[in-house]
């Protein structure tokens, strides 16, 4: 049995997890910084790194105690090294270095984005490669060709705002709390759409042909703002939320269809914080039935957000490949390992 420690500190969640054999979760601890960043309606890097520094050691102690193992039992320490906020990444990296130096445990440096996709291994056997990896979060709206551990090729990216970012910006103009995702979803679920009611927002990227696969949400955000201004006396928040989601998620399913057509790959793994949205899950399930592909995403919503379990899970497979790094490994805000300097 191989015990592994996962350390996640890339943005605004501090998390430690311990898994065995890359699939059995022994402990997962997450400290969310939402309350600290809410007044600013976004993540403040200096506040984030300070919070990681204050919380990470206590989370480690509690997690090790809950797992009931000693440091000498660990086979590897997996830590997010890219991409993310550099100051935040440095906190997790330094903890990994300390553990490695004191106990002689190898370090596995993990790609945060790849870890989001690999986290499904905690709930089921991983499907055979290659996959189409659909990553939807506060910083990413992308589709990857995932050929194997450590081997990702980007097929589609956002031209401007990510889906999660659009949720936060639209919630701000609607005077909903931060982060916007759960509140917009709640409002959307409360709306009773009228029979044959038209969508007030235009189809996104409707001019794109079949050959283009890309995301763009800044135009939808602007359309919401203009619609709100035109209805400022009695803003229909529930209606706006409902059609915002409908429009935003249609682009996701359309791009999945395009990616399948382009690659011929019919295994789709969706991940990232926006996958906690129940309406998005329903949209993906419906598209799965229409287009006949295999669909996987984290069933537990805590696995959608940033967490140490996904780092420990991916770390196990990289450890088996002996993908170790030295104490001098670097962290980076860039998402391509080749770009790390």
Secondary structure, 3 states (H helix, E strand, C coil): CCEEEEEECCCCEEEEEEEECCCEEEEEEEEECHHHHHHHCCCCHHHHHHHHHHHHHHHHHHHHHHHCCCHHHEEEEEEEEECCCHHHHHHHHHHHHHHHHHHCCEEEEEEHHHHHHHHHHHCCCCCCCCEEEEEECCCCEEEEEEEECCEEEEEECECCCCHHHHHHHHHHHCCCCCCHHHHHHHHHHCCCCCCCCCCCCCCCCCCCCCCCCCECCHHHHHHHHHHHHHCCCCCCHHHHHHHHHHHHHHHHHHHHHHHHHHHCCCEEEEECHHHHCHHHHHHHHHHHHHHCCEEEECCCHHHCCCCHHHHHHHHHHHHHCCCCECCCCCCCCCCCHHHCC
